[in-house]
Structure formats: C-alpha cells, structure tokens
Amino acid sequence: MSSLAYTFDPFIVDLFGTLAHGATLVTGRKELVLGDIPKALRTLRISVLHVTPSILSVVPVDEYPCLETIVVAGEALGKKLIEDWSGRVTLRNMYGPTEASVDCVSCHVNSSTLTGVIGRPLPNCRIYILDKQLRPTPVGVEGELYIGGIQLARGYLNQEELTADSFIPNPFVPGERIYKSGDIALYRTDGNIEYCGRADRQIKLRGQRVELGEIEDTIAKYPTVRRGAVVIRTVQDSPAIVAFVEFKAEAQSQLEDHQEALKVFVAERLPRFMYPSLIAVLPEIPTSRSGKIDRNALKQMDLAAFTPDLHADIGSPTGDVEIELMNIFSKTLKVQNGTFGVAHDLFAVGLHSLMAVQAAGLISKTFGVHISLNHIYLR
C-alpha cells in the first residue's frame, strides 16, 4: 500500500516495483488511503506499507496479521519509530533524492543502534562523502554526500546554472558526473552510511551547533505527541527555536496541561541551548501532498496566536524580591519594566540561553546567593 501521490517521485518505485513482482498496488486519494490506515492494513491484507516517517508516526503500533514489511523514505527515521516497529516487521529505510531517480541507498533496520543509518549503496549507485575540497572524509568524519552512477538525472529543465552547480564532474571517474545532495553523512566502521541531517538543518544558534532533528526526536517520545516539527523563527526580534506540536486525540481535553508537561519533558532531556523558545500547539501539522511535513508553511505561519500577550495581566510582583527580579529580567530582555507579568514564560517572551546566563549572574550578585541555570530553566 502506498500513501504517495503519483506526482511524488518514489511512486515510481511503488508502481513498477509492485508490478514487477506480480503483486497488487493499493493506492488512491490521500484522504482515503490515510483516512484509516489500521483498517486498510487489515481489510485489504496489506503485506508491504510504503510511507514517510511522518505518516508512520501516526499509525498505531499494533498487530497487523498480513503486514510483513514497512518501507520508509523521504525523511530521517527517528529512534522511536525504530523501537516501535523493528521487532514487529521487516523495517527498511531507503534514501535517495529525485535527482538520483529516487532510492540509491538502503538499510534493513533491525535495532535502534541503527538510528540515523541509511545503509549501503544499491547496485550501480556510487556514494561519496567528501569535504569542502572534494576529498573523501575518513571513517567517522562528517562530510557532504555526493551521488554517482547510471541513475543520475540529466539536470534541471531550463535551469542551466542550477544544473551546473548541482551536477559536477566526478573527480574520481573521468567523464562522469556526481550530484551534490546537500546532505551531511559519514561512513561508519561497519561500512554503513549514517545520515547526519541536511546541511541547512544543522545550524548555529548563539554560538552553539543545534541539530533540529534531535529536538524533534525528543518531542516525538512524549507519550501524547502525535507528531512534531522544529524550525528556526524570529521571536521578539531574535532567532529562536520554535516547536510545532500535534497532540493525539486523548490529549485534546487537556492541551494546556500536556503542553506544560512537554516543556518539562524536553527540559529534562536536552541541553539548555536546545530548548524550544516556543511550543506552538496545532490541531494538525501541515503536510505536503507527498505526506512530508510542510516546513515552509511552518516558517511562514503567524506566531501571534502562540506568543503570550505581554499586555495581559499575568500576575503583578508582590514584595521586594519579586520586584527586583522583574527589574533584572526586564533589563536582560531589554524591555520596559512592567510589560510582562510574573507568571509569563520568559523563554516565550524572548529569553534565550545567553540571556539566562546573564540573568543568573545578576540575581546571584544582587541577592548574594548562588543561582544555577536550572533554577531559571525549570522555574
């Protein structure tokens, strides 16, 4: 069963792969195929399911008598999905961009120790992991993933400049070309390739290297989270980590409680500089026709509905200690004193890790007591 639109390139694999094996391909409109996947798996006696990790994350983990294989592709496969499914079915993680005629690397994922591993090249495909000087990186060292082989596309239609930038001469095989994927990867000692994320998903925020996928994996482990996505947005005029979360149906009646519990859950598992400044709860995370999370839509979404109203009365300071603390945080945030209340989430109004360090120092100096960053992050 395929959840993919016929315009999405991996559909080629579903169509011809199924017919070449004399099997039956179950497909259709997205809302029909994905409307009730568990029912479809049982009633249609599906033996192979091909989905993106985002879609697999909303399939209930259960016994499906005929289901033998799950093939995932199009996004990074997180640890939780591996733990949920690798012991129940044959779980295959496929990798390959459109420019390489879809899949060119494959891995049989049978353990969570293979988290991030995409496997080995398929026949007639060549994979190179190179540094910025197009030299092969040593085993265990990250580099950019380049693809060679007979399956490469000729280029982008009527976009000669983009084609020249993306398809470059192969420095190892004269007369051939390789495709510059923009993905970061490394070779493991066992010969498998480990996917480390998109080059544009590994960002530096206030001097710290942040892997957005790691934050997403942590959020996905919270019991009532259906799925989540993390992007960099501007909050209070500064770049910040923003997490968009879709909760399961059983959490809908207590969304605020689950949102607060998720904050604590994340804070206990990630380093401080990776805490989301804002967790925005959505009824449904937007996806493209192919089933991938639509990150462009999340980057353009208006955050006004999710950021606290600084003009709302969420508690006035009582006593000299609270008044002085409000003064300190107002100076740190560079806002006028009294523009937010004592019950506001400081990180949601613009506080970040460097500001937290500054505030902790000012509080310790002002009151003559030691204040750790944990006191600020968890209170």
N, C-alpha and C positions, 0 to 999 in steps of 0.2 A: 504494500500500500504506500502510495506516495502522497505527501501533503503539498507537493510543489506545483506551482503554476507552470504551464507548458512553456512560458516565456523565460523561466529561470533555467540557466544552463545545465544544472545537474539533472533536469528532467530527461535529458538525452540518455543519461546512464540508466534511469528508471525504465524508459521506453524500450531501448534496444537491449539492455541487459536482461530485462524480463522476457522479451520475445525470443531472444537467442537461447534461453533456457527452457522454452516451451511452457512458461508459466503465465499466469493471468495478472495483469496490472490493474489495480483498483485505484482510480483517481476521480477527480471531479472538482466542482467548485469548492474553494477553500472552506466556506462556512458549512458545507455539507460534509466534507471529509473530516474536518476538525471539530465538527459540532459535538460529537460524542465518540471520541477515539476508542475508549474501552468497549463500547457496544459494537463498533465496527470491527475491532480485532476479534471479538468472539463470534459475532453472527456471520461475518464474511470469511472466517477461518484464515486470517492473515498469518503468513509464516515469516514474511520479511517486512519490516517497517523502516522507511527512509524518511527521516525528519531532521530538522535543525535542533541543536541542543535547547534552544528557547522553547520549542514546541514539546520536546520530550520532557522538559521540566514540569509541564502541567499534566502529563499522563500519570494517573495514579499507579503507584507501584503495587502490582497485584499479580496473580497467576493468570496467564492467558494460554490456554491449552495448546494452541497451534503456533504461537509465536516462538520462532527459533532464533531469529537474527534481528538486531537493530543496527541500522547504519546511520551514523550521524555525520554531518558535514556542514560547512558554511560558517561555523563559529567555533570558538575554543570550547573544548569539552571539559567541564568542571569536575572536581573531585567528588562532589556529592552525587552527581549522576552516575559516575563510575561505581561508587559504592552501592547505589540503589539497583543497578541493572547488570553489572558484570557477572554476578553469580547466578543470574536467572536466565540469561540468553547469551548468544554469541554477540558481543558488542564490538562493532568495527568503527574506527574513527578514520574518516577519509579527509584528505587535504588536497586542494588544488584550485587555482583561480580560473576564471573564464579564459584568460589569455593562454592557458595551457590545456585547453579543451577539457576542463573540469578536473577530475581526480588524477593526481600523479604520484601521491604518496598514500600508503595505507598502513593501518596498525590494528591488530587484534588486541583489544584492551581487556585484560582479564584480572587486573589488580589496580588498586588505587595508587600503587607505586608508579604506574604509567601515566599519571596525571600530567597533562601537557605534552605527552609523546604522540607524534603523528606517524611514526613508523619508518618505513624504508621506501625507496622509490619503486614504482611499478615498472614492469618491463618496458624498455625503450624510452624511459624517462631518466633524466640525469639531474641531480640536485647538487648545487654548490652552495656552501656557506662561506662568504667572503667578507673581508674587512673593507675599509673605505678605499684601499689601494687595489682592490680586486685580487687580494691574495687569500688563499684558503686559511681559515682560522684553525687553531689547534683544537683537539678534542676537549670539550667542556667550555670552550670560549665562544661567546655570542658573536654573531655576525649577521649580515643580511642574506636572505635566502634567494638564490637565483635558480631558474629552471631552464633546462635544456632538453632537447630531444625532438623526435619527429612530430610531436603533437602541438608544438607552438603555433599560435596564430600568426598570420602574416603581418598583422598590425591593426591599428585603429582606422576605420574607414574615414577618408578625407581629413585625417589629423596627422600629417606627416611629422610635425615637430614632436608631438606626444609619442608617436611610434618610435622616433629616433632616440628619445630619452629613455623609453621603457624597454626596448628590444635592442640590445647592444651586441657587438661582435664577441663571440666566445673566445676568451684569451687562452683557452686550453685546446680547442678544436678548430683549426683554421677553416674558414668558410661557413661556420655555423653561427647561430645567434643564441643568446640566453635572455631570459626575461627577468627584469628587476622587480621582485614581488612587493617590496616594502615591508615584508615580514621579517621579524627577528627570530633566529633559531640557533641551535647548537647541536653538534654531534655528541652523543653520549658514548661512554666507554663500551657499551654493548652494541654499538653500530646504529642504534635508532636515532632518529632526529627528534629533538624536543622543540616544540613551538613555544616561543617566549613572548609572543604578542606582536601587535602592529608597532612599527616604529613610531607612529603618531599616537599610540596608546601608552607609550612609556614616556611620561612627561616629568619635568622637574618643576616642583611647586615649592617656592620659598627655599630653594637650595637642596631639597630632598627629592630623590628619584621615586616616583609614585607609579605603581603598576595598577591601573584601574581595574583590570580583570581580577586581581587578588581581592579587591574590595567587594566586587560583585560575587565572587565565590563565597566570601564570608557572609554576606547578606543572604545568599541563597540557602545557607544552612539553618537559618532561623525557621522553626517549625511551621509557622503560619504564612510564610512568604511564598507566594506562587512564582513570582519571578521579579528580577530587579535589573536595573541598568545604572551605570555611573558615568557621568560626564563632567567636564570642567565648564563651569559657568561663572559669570560675574555676579557676585553677591556683595552688596554695599561697596561697589566700585573696586572690588579686589577679586582676582581669580580664586575660585573655591571649588571644592569637591561637592557635587550635588548628586544624591542618590534618588532615583525614581523607583518606587516600590509598588507592586500589585500584590495585595494580600488574598489569601484563599477565602472561600465563601464563609467558612466558620468564624472568621475573624471580623466580618463586616459589622457586627453589632457592637464591637468594642475597638474600633480602629485607633482611637487616641491612646488607649492602654497598650495596644500592640506596638504602636509607633514608638512610644516611650521605652517599652521593653526592648525593642530592636536597637535603640540607641545604646542602651547598656550592654546588650549582647555584642554589638560591634566594638564598643569601647574596651571590652574585656579581651578582645581577640586580635586587635590591630594596633600597631604603633600609633602614637598620638598624631603624627603628621598625616596619617591616612584616614582620620575620622572625617566622615562627611560633614560639611558645614550645614547642610540642609538635607533632610529626608522628606521628599515630596511623595505623598500617597496618591496614587491614581486608581480609578476604577478599573482601567485596563491599559497596559503599556502598549503604545502604538507599534505596529509591526508592518513590514512591507508585504507585498503580495507573495513574496517567497517565504514568508514566515520569520524572517530575521527581525530583531528589534530595530526599529527605525530611529537610529541615534540622531540623525539630522533633525527629526521632528522634536526630539527631546532638547536639542540645543537651541531650538527656536521657540520653545514653549514659554509662555509668560509665567514668571515665577511669583508674580504679585500675590496670587491666591495662597501661596505656600509660605511666604515670608511673614513674620509677625508684624502686626500693626504697632509701630513704636508709639503711636499716639493713644493707644488703648491703655486703660488703667489696669496694669497687671501688678499691682502692689506698690505702695509708696514705702520708702525706707523708714524704719522706726528705730530710734536710738542712734547714738553717736557712731557705733561701729558700722551699721548698715549705711549711714550717710557717707562715712569716709570711704567705704568700699565702693559705693556708687560713684564717688568722685574719682577714685582710682581707675575704675573701668571706663568711665566717660573719657578720661584723659587718654587711656590706652586706645580706645576705639576712635578717638578724635571726633567725638560728638558732644553736643551741648548737654550738660548735666540735667537730668530730669526728662530726657527724651525717651527713656525706656524704664520699665519697672523692675522690681527686684525678682519677679518670677519669670522674666524673659529668658529664653535660651540664648546665652551670649554668643554661641557659635553661629546661631541662625541670624544674628544681627551684625555679623562681620568679624567676630573674634577668630583668630587663627593661631597656629602653634607658636609662632614667634611672639605674637601679642600676649599669649598665655604666659610665656617665659617672662616677659616684661612685667606683666601684672603680678605674677608670683613674687618677683623681686621687690616690687613696690610695696606689696602687702607685708612681706617679711620685714622690710626696712621700717615701714610705718608703725607696725604693731609689735616689733621686736620678737616675732615668733617665726618658726620655720614653716613655710607653706610650700608643699610639693605640688607639682603639676597635676598629680592625681586628684588633689583637692579641687582643682579648677575644672578638670575634665569630667569628673564624676559627680559634681555637686551643682 
